Amino acid sequence: MGQIKQMTMMLNINNITRTQAYLDFYLQYPEIHWAFLGHAVSRNGGWNMTDLKGDLLSRLMNEMKQEEFFEFLERGNWLIFQDAFPQFLLYGESVKRRRSLFYLLPCFGISRFMEVIWNDFWVRRDSYILAIAQIVNEQSYLEARMILNPLYKEKVLHTLEFVLQDLLSFNQILFPSIKNGKAELSGMTIHQFGSLHERIILGKRLYRLLFKDRIKHQEILSWCIAHRHTGSRKDYWPHIFNDVNEGLPGPLQIRRLKNCRLIGSSPRLYSPKLEHAWPNVKHEPAEPGDWFDDCSVVHYLVESEESIDGNITGDYCETLQNLELAVLAKKAVFI
């Protein structure tokens, strides 16, 4: 038990170590689908963190707001890892010993909901049920500790910046891949982040994007393996982003982007690596308590046959252009 806590703590240093740990675990235990979903979504968390110091958002927020948004993103990323990864390590130990050790989950503060789910998985090996249950668990775990936290409500969720990001679709989950030698993006836009139900439904849709089509799954997985996560958006679009600042300091004067291409010889957008944007954070222990008090959440485990397109490149190009226009109109928006 001490070894699991120590390993989790060692890998929970920052977004880079967490994101890599999820992928490493998935490659060892591909039946645990949430590990790959966690990896792919955690990459986006890192990109959102570095955006705060990048070319565009850093011109829309003062330093205090940047720090408050980073603290929110970092705390959520840390909380989910310290809840999810002990489950993975306990599963790995159960496999080694060839017997279920999930009765130990409460010792790590894991919800009794997941103890039932893991024991069911040990018998029936239903990767889908396990993955969706983990989506429900992690989002419910965040709900009390982050979304309903008065501090985060005041500093982040109810701020003009957060509302504008939602209205202008600046919140997108991207899954890069390589198809026929060409970079592609699939994913979905987040709306109503403050709604637990909407986050769970989004998680189920993202799961379908990653696992419903085997060819697409392999394309995204291959990209993730080939491109180690740095936190910079240069990881997937080096023709638009660079982790070295090519631009001049001061306000943005002219548009650089059109249809996801740089206009003329415009410098690429600055998107720093995480290590150059933010220091590691020492977190307070997770707040205790079990979120599970309503059996009705099991209805989320029913598989939906909803068709998910996932084609997001056009929307993302429009998002970048809208964000650039917002920067150019900064004086009329907010500081």
Buried (B, 14 or more C-beta within 10 A) or exposed (E): EEEBBEBBEEBBBBBBBBBBBBBEBBBEBEBBBBBBBBBBBBBBBBBBBBBBBBBBBBBBBEEEBBBBBBBBBBBBBBBBBBBBBBBBBBBBBBBEEEEBBBEBBEEBBBBEBBBBBBBBBBEEEBBEBBBBBBBBBBBBBBBBBBBEBEEBBEBBBEBEBBEBBBEBBBBBBBBBBBBEEEBBBBBBBBEEBBBBEBBBBBBBBBBBBBBEBEEBBEBBBEBBEEBEBBBBBBBBBBEBBBBEBEBEEEEBEEEBBEEBEBEEEBBBBBBBBBBEBBEEEEEEEBEEEBBBEEEEBBEBBEEEEEEBEBEBBEBBBBBBBBBBEBBBEEEEEBE
